[in-house]
Amino acid sequence: MADARKLLQYLPHVNSAYDSSLNVAHSHLAEGTRSCVIDEIARWANATTVCEKALALTGPAGIGKSTIAHAMCRMLHKDGMLGASFSFHHGSEGLNDARILVPSIIHQLVANRPDIATPILEAVKANSGELSALYDPEFAVQSLIVHPLKSFRRDRTVPRIFLVIDGLDEC
């Protein structure tokens, strides 16, 4: 696995996680605000049967979607279910390019969740001959995130793993 960890060094990434210094502006939700939305998302995240594997929080600019996303990241992190988070920022170098998303998510998954690092690192190593293809988001998501996590999630005693991506309209 040491070889695969070295390969990660060659995957450019940025730290745009919910708790990074880049996201301080969205870090606090005023107490008591958006509680209905937060409660609904928490019910979805903690449901024992899952009909929908993805949840999209939509609405006009400025209504607090990013702040809600960051509040959810804190909750998921506290509950041991946050795999990674990423926030796109329009006009910020590296934070407005979809090609950097998957490498950044991979770095976080390996760092934050040692329990799932092995299948992800094995996938990185298996695809190391195609490093340029890793910048194709569809290929990279399927090869380096979805397939490794599916093999890991066969053990149903493992808590669900959430990826939170904010600001998709800014890339």
Buried (B, 14 or more C-beta within 10 A) or exposed (E): EEEBEEBBEEBEBBBBBBBBEBBEEBBEBEEEEBEEBBEEBBEEBEEEEEEEEEEEBEEEEEEBBBBBBBBBBBBBBEBEBBBBBBBBBEEBEBBBBEBBBBBBBBBBBBEBBEEBBBBBBBBBBBBBEEEEEBBBBEBBBEBBBEBBBEBBBEEEEBEBBBBBBBBEEBB
